[in-house]
Amino acid sequence: MTDPRPVVTRFAPSPTGYLHIGGARTALFNYLYARHTGGTFLLRIEDTDRERSTEAAVQAIYDGMEWLGLRADKEPIFQFSRAERHREVVDELLAKGAAYRDFLTPDETTALREAAHAEGRALRSPWRDREPTPDLLDKPHVIRFRGPLEGETVVDDLVQGPVRWKNAVLDDLVLLRSDGAPTYNLAVVVDDHDMGVTHIIRGDDHLNNGARQSLIYEALGWEKPRFAHIPLIHGSDGAKLSKRHGATAVGDYADMGYLPEAMRNYLARLGWSHGDDEIFSDAQAIEWFDVKDVGRAPARLDFDKLAHVNAHWLRLADDARLAHLVAADLGRRGEPPSQAQIAAIQTAIPFVKERAKTTLELADQLAFVLKARPLTLDEKTQGLLADAETHARLSRLNERLKLFASWDVLALEAEIKAFAESEGVGLGKIGPGLRGMLTGGTPSPDLAKTLAALGREESLARMEDALSSRA
């Protein structure tokens, strides 16, 4: 069945905590489907839980969405601000006879629910068939949906396929609480309808809500959206994703050195696929993505695969951008680099980023660049320089490199090899000492790349410092 309406999707998080990785994937799927179909992607903040909703959590959602690059096409809507509209629809349901006032006390409701559960039937209040007298209307009460007693409700889910519920087992859900606050299922239906949402893509933990919400749509005579309930993300052990599996907040992944384009790529593959393609661009994801291609089995978070995808996008990333990301990483470690150091980092990045999987690893591999002169040499390098023959040979190399105009990696590689041949020794007699003089014993790439990463002036200066440091 094809919906002729222009596609409108929405992401509707509750601001009661951070934006977790499952929510991020839900947002991505809604975003991709809207872009794939030329539709509209909306954001709704479901802040009806006033005790737990916080401005900090709202900001965390904004920050997570911004980092992921998932921008809504309109200003976000806040659910709590629409409470009057929700109550207006409840009045409409009362007028239609599709809702009723329930004056049971909380204790009576609990006893009734327990009895219904024990008998394997849905909760039906006796007030369903009573008409309250005018004097009762001012007493505390809830308003319930008058669900059908017979037949079945079918959700023709785009992911799960047709899912059926017998109406006899669906409770008469509360629409308005005794304090007049709208409940989740009512507010969601009204908001989705008023926002023109045509496709609801969300976690399959909401599948039962799909049945209840469908009944409200039908009672109001509103056109129902298409539902797509996607499986949740599990940990590598197959259990539901939790903090014990590692990072679950989107912000954690940013701080762990992952790039947003890599996260989009990886998250898109969690539950959806396009053949055997593992690496693809945003444009390809938009071109290929269709929610009907999402699988029914839970996806498993695999940090090794995420690292592999991130390494790919790291290699393609702009060096200036990476330099500032590395600077931010160093700042979080309490080691903020100067502007001059950031420039040095940017110069060195092309020579080390092939080996990094995250910007944190990139920062580690760039540590040799940030060492201040004169370097403190490690014991191994000090021992090599204490040997007269080695010291003399490295001094000759220093003089030769001073005359070397090109500082290109391939040219440097050839020059070092040619020097070793002219000395009649293998690179093993040159490499350890040269590396030690350049890095102080800190890990670095191969010699030519280390020289190129440091640049001509810095490389020669470090060599001079080391050679002159021998007593």
Secondary structure, 3 states (H helix, E strand, C coil): CCCCCCCEEEECCCCCCCCEHHHHHHHHHHHHHHHHCCCEEEEEECCCCCCCCCHHHHHHHHHHHHHHCCCCCCCCEEHHHHHHHHHHHHHHHHHHCCEEEECCCHHHHHHHHHHHHHCCCCCCCHHHHCCCCHHHCCCCCEEEECCCCCCEEEEEECCCEEEEEEHHHCCCCEEECCCCCECHHHHHHHHHHHCCCCEEEEEHHHHHHHHHHHHHHHHHCCCCCEEEEECCEECCCCCECCHHHCCCEHHHHHHCCCCHHHHHHHHHCCCCCCCCCCCCCHHHHHHHCCHHHCCCCCEECCHHHHHHHHHHHHHHCCHHHHHHHHHHHHHHCCCCCCHHHHHHHHHHHHHHHHHCCCHHHHHHHCHHHHCCCCCCCCHHHHHHHHCHHHHHHHHHHHHHHHCCCCCCHHHHHHHHHHHHHHHCCCHHHCHHHHHHHHHCCCCCCCHHHHHHHHCHHHHHHHHHHHHHCCC
